[in-house]
Amino acid sequence: MQYLVINKIVDRVLILMLIMSTGGMLFVLNRNIASIVFFILLLFCLIFVGSSFKKIVVRPILLSFFSCLTLGIINYLFAASEQSLNKYGFHLLTLVISILVLLYFKNNRTNNQTVNGLYFVLKLILIHSIFNFFFFFFVKNNLSVVSSSYHEYDTFLNIFFYSSEKGIVSLFGVEFCRNQGFFWEPGVLQGFLNILFFLEAFIIKKNKIILLISALAILTTYSTTGLALLLIQILYYIRKEFKINFATFLVTIIAIPLYFILTLNMNEKIYGERESSFQKRLFDLTQPLFIAIENPLTGIGLDIEQFQNIRSEFYFSSSTLQNIQEKVGIQSKVVGTDKGSSNSIMFLFASMGFPTAIILLLMLFNQSLILNQKNLFIFIVVILVMSEPLLLRPFFFMLIVSGFFNYFKKITSYKEQII
């Protein structure tokens, strides 16, 4: 099939919608409508834009869908607490969107074409984030308020978004608002910018200036996770290149101030003014794990409201955990919360139990989107979803589904060869 300009446009629109459905403000403010529009757009593209369905793709796609659906039904029926069918309907929509996106790209595009489309969209997000950061200094007195179910945001013409109340930081005497781009939180933006840095550094390798600009954009998020991931990538890049050229010079220059900024950021979060953020993440790392230990087989269910109710009344005490905290010099000071977990993986264990969570994580490690430097990519993704509640959102869940697809494709292909 010839790859025309219209095909590129369609691909990039679908990828943009996929990313926006994973923490983008378009979906945060208009979740139901935006999700339905995305679903209809996917169906339209599969029917009228894509090529005829290939059996080698459809079979593993269907097996992947029914595998995930079965795991979800088991969780709904046997979870430790009563679950809301509406909440599972939303997860079902996420599954369907992830499956349809995977079907479209596996059926109509090569893996390189898909990755190039992702790279293009992430560059657009990068460009917007740069404008978003600098425009704040000019429009900060002309912002209006928009709200979602859980948060309020400041916006300028619904193009630039800021969390002015809690996002203002001062670094080396310069006061700025943490950059969140098109997303509900700076941590989500840094995640996709780190993926862009990864693609440019290790996969695409076309424009070294993108490395510099994306690194600077990650700095503007002032996210501890983002800064740490960027530093790890830079060090790995320098080690891998192991030669002096313009690119290694650039990333080396970035690494030095980045280390000091990261150190300052971590000190603020562990011991300073922003300690509450670190304490919440530490609590989200430990408490859901103890909930999972008490409900090891099927967990407490995916209903986020039930999870919030249970964790608000769940207290744990572990001598092992206390000993570890004493040795590293960091103590957990949060004893309870009724909010959702920022750690997607720990939430997965608590909500679905160990067997299902392990299966889904194995499928994540088996993802078939990024094949080159796969281990580094998985490392980046795992750290991202351990710092933000993103694993069960379409972009990252599509990676899990692609792992199922990869597994079932090998099985079905092998059976056809035998026959």
Secondary structure, 3 states (H helix, E strand, C coil): CCCCHHHHHHHHHHHHHHHHCCCEHHHHHCHHHHHHHHHHHHHHHHHHHCCCCCHHHHHHHHHHHHHHHHHHHHHHHHCCCCCCHHHHHHHHHHHHHHHHHHHHHHHHCCHHHHHHHHHHHHHHHHHHHHHHHHHHHHHCCCCEEEECCCCEEEEECCCEEECHHHHEEEECCEEEECCCCCECCHHHHHHHHHHHHHHHHHHHCCCHHHHHHHHHHHHHHCCHHHHHHHHHHHHHHHHHHCCCCHHHHHHHHHHHHHHHHHHHHHHHHHHCCCHHHHHHHHHHHHHHHHHHHHCCCCCCCCCHHHHHHHHHCCCCCCHHHHHHHHHHCCCCCCCCCCCCCCCHHHHHHHHHHHHHHHHHHHHHHCCCCCCCCHHHHHHHHHHHHHHCCCCCCHHHHHHHHHHHHHHHHHHHHHHHHHC
